[in-house]
């Protein structure tokens, strides 16, 4: 198993634990509800931001939250556009 795949497995396990904890904290009992979707989205974005910060720090850059938000929005827009073209 590659280092990348191992790292992704660990990130997913950490996210699963954070999602379960956040369900309890927010009192969400139906993971298929809109509130459940919100939990998964919030945890995914938080994990992505944490990874962004760690990569920036390891490369000697200052992590910029506004830059992260702008780039994430641009990436999401590009992916939505690509998805619409594939339909």
PyMOL commands that set and color helices and strands:
alter all, ss='L'
color gray80, all
select helices_A, chain A and resi 3-26+34-58+65-86
alter helices_A, ss='H'
color red, helices_A
deselect
rebuild
show_as cartoon
